[in-house]
Amino acid sequence: MKETIDLLGKIITNILTALYEPFGFSLLLSFLAMFFYLYAYEPIHAGKGWKSAIVTWYQKFKESVFFRKLFFLGCYVQKSTVSASSEQR
């Protein structure tokens, strides 16, 4: 009985990892892409360190509807791309 529970635990772990791995990667890639987008279009805040950069990114994310839509569009496109490439393997 314990072996069955362990096996089910491993199966569930593998399924959840397969589902969430592309999602996490797309979020990270979208964050980095929007980070570069922000500093390409608003270079005034560039060059003040990482803490200032993250605070600026967060403020822009809270204030700008366009920035949020662009971020979520990037997440969607990258998730679709990552999912399609993993299905081809």
N, C-alpha and C positions, 0 to 999 in steps of 0.2 A: 504494500500500500504506500509506503514511504517513497519507493522508487517511482511510482505513478505520479505522486504529488511533485516530486523533484523534476520529473520529465515535463509535466504540465507547466511548472514554473519556468523551465528553460524555454519551452515553446512560446509562452506568453512574452517572456523577455525578448526573444528573437523577433517576434512579430512587432512589438512596440518599438524596438530599436530600428527595425526596417521602416516603420512609419514615421518616426520622429527625426531620424538622421537627415533626410533631405530638407525637412522643415527648418531645422536648426541651421543648416548650412545656408539656406536661402535667406534666413533672417540676418545672419552674419554678413553675407555678401551684400544684401540690401543696405545694411547699416554702413558698410564701408563705401559703397557706391554713393549713397546720399551724403556721406561725410565729404567725399571729394567734390560732389556737386555743390554742396554748401560753400566750400571754400573757393570754388571756381567763380561762383556768382556773388559771393560776399567776401572779398579778400581783406576787408577792413579788420576782421576778427582773426585772421590767420597769423601764425607765428607767435602766439602767446602761451604756448604750452598745452599739454594734454588735458589738464583739468579744465582750463578755459574753453578748449575745443569741445569737450563733452557737454559742458554747461550750455554753450552756444547752440550745439546740436539739439539738446533737449528743449531749450527755449523756442527754437525755430519749429520743432516738432509740435509743441503745444500751441503756438500762435498761428501757424500758417496751415490752412486747409490744403492748399496746393502741395506743400511739402509732404504732408501726411498721405495724400492721395498718390503722390509720386513714389513714396516709400512702399505703400501697400501694392501698387502696381509692380514695382520692382520685385517684391516678395512673390507675387503671383507668377510673374513671368519666369523668375529664376526657379521657383518650385516646379513649374511645368517643364522647364528645360531639364532640371535634375531628374525629375520623375521619368521623363521620356528617355533620357540617356540610360537610366538604370533598367528600364524595361527592355532595352535593346541588347543587354548583356545576356 
